[in-house]
Amino acid sequence: QVQLVESGGGLVQAGGSLRLSCAASGNIFRINDMGWYLQAPGKQRELVAAITRGGRTNYAHSVKERFTISRDNAKNTVYLQMNSLKPEDTAVYYCAVDLDGLGRIGSWGQGTQVTVSS
């Protein structure tokens, strides 16, 4: 099994920045892609950004040019640098990993709250 622990969420004013981190442990050799999802109240989880082992990235349209996903494979950690934050970015952010190259989410983090005030 793979366990994921997020950190870095909190309260920030509009226009500010946060850096989310997600550290993986357990059977880390099974990890392929890594990514971040968000979930607003009453809504389904949505992909924010994803990154492959080789560093290829994909972003939701709403966060392009503002958020940057990166990973450190030696530390088994994925990051999300969030700049120019807007109130509509407010949500719980979840780390996720694709295990064994199956093309689906194999493990979720517990989530970290991001709140952006106007």
Summary of the structure (lengths in Angstrom):
residues: 118
radius of gyration: 13.5
end to end distance: 40.1
largest distance: 41.9
contacts: 346
relative contact order: 0.32
helix: 8%
strand: 58%
